[in-house]
């Protein structure tokens, strides 16, 4: 085929694609029909045809300690048994460039000691800012595994329970007291790609293995995290806190980070299932999605989200600038609704929210499409993705 013939063929193909796109009906009625069809497919097949991102679901392996790739740390250092890598290349890089050669002889004992010390610190009487000061020392999988064996998950639940009761008063005091331990847990302990070969990391990912491990630690692990997140919203709405602009901005950032983390949780099928089914339910048993325990759990989660949505719906511009938190909470609720349909859980989650007319409009026109986008991507959609989705041009 000559070059001119090849170009003509490409032009014909491009014209055909353009013609097909121009014939698509992007009206509200058409989009509603598409969404209804997708939901029907979800319920019939038990899988979401929109979820291209589900192919990225990872294994039970930890992150690579050299490059930070999720679920790829299947190669463990045979000497210290405390460092995990995705392959020989990263293992060699860590040995030569990241100091593992020097750390290896004592790393196993160092990790064991560090994990125990940090859990003891979390359980101790120290103020919140001191409790979270050493969390980054658990970036490596060896130290984190030691902390989990020493009772890390129990310590986290205890701190978040306490924080849900006292965070508003803590931020009113200001100073070093004005800190959210929950935000630090989400953005440090559970953050994905904590390390990188390039010297920088991201705050837009969660480590699904670590989060799934925490969720499996107790039936109330998720609800404790949720109640702590709701308490942060209550603090953001506190009129006394509004008088302290710096503290309020910090509190608002904490709420934004924690609720964004919920979006990351429900963007991934594995973590979504862990939340909605709970660790005490045999997830692979046929009919588990219709068990009373699962229905009761989803109803309870729905009641807490109804309260959270009422809080953000009553917020003014000073309390929630640009409605950032309101948008996050709506998106998470919509993602839970879609996951319930996907898993075949016979609960009308949208109905549990009891939204008013204006909130329902925002929920249907913005939160639901963005929730579908997050699930499809397997991560939070960026601004460009969101604009494309909301304009009706999502592919």
Helices and strands as residue ranges (DSSP letters): H 3-22, H 28-45, G 52-56, E 75-76, E 84-85, H 88-97, H 100-123, H 128-131, G 135-138, H 141-149, H 152-173, G 175-177, H 181-184, I 185-189, H 208-215, H 221-236, H 239-242, H 245-267, H 269-277, G 288-290, H 292-313, G 321-323, H 324-343, H 349-353, H 357-362, I 363-367, H 368-377, H 383-390
